[in-house]
Amino acid sequence: MNSNKKAAKIVGVLFILASVTAIIGLILYDPILNGPDYLIKGSEHASQVILGALMELILVVSVVGTATTMFPILRKYNETIALWHVCFRFLEAVIITVGVISVLSLLTLSREFVAAGAPDSTSFQASGTLLKAIHDWTFLLGPLFMLGINTMMYSYIFYKSKLVPRFISILGMTGATCVFICALLVMFGVIQQISVWGGILALPVAANEMILAVWLIVKGFNESAIDSLSAKM
């Protein structure tokens, strides 16, 4: 029982840490990802950009941590889906890491541009556009597309097992569906990821993660559901 409570608290803390670092990282990236003078602003705010990359690396650790910590518990109820969840979480982490690399590469490009004085900006702009595009696609595929799949998998197991209250599981599956639809709409150019509709569609999954995190920290997993499974085994 103590082991399950400890695992629940770790998962809850990691969910909160992942959300906080993701938001902070995006804010800190602003000078190098937004505005027409990003090749200059990026170099001027190098420390800020690097700190943003560090936040996203913490996000990567948190993403992997939630999956690996939940796996021993989820596998008792559905080992196949639990394993899929770990694999897709790792894939989400890899995608986010590629995005971090693209931003740091863009920072290097910015530094080279400033060091060159007043060079022909055509080649620098072309390279910068490519690196920003890589980040934009990873920002779509990781925090939206893969997040929707991962949230649906663990929420489904939670719903079937009653490890957490049913309303949290239902909110999780609803949020997973909404964020996955959002990812598809963004991919096909129907809406922008950073937009009112993007925020509305992402809100349920964000609410689910925070409610789930607080519940796990305060209450932990449903011990009666765990005991019931142990009795059947």
Summary of the structure (lengths in Angstrom):
residues: 233
radius of gyration: 19.9
end to end distance: 16.5
largest distance: 73.5
contacts: 783
relative contact order: 0.13
helix: 86%
strand: 0%
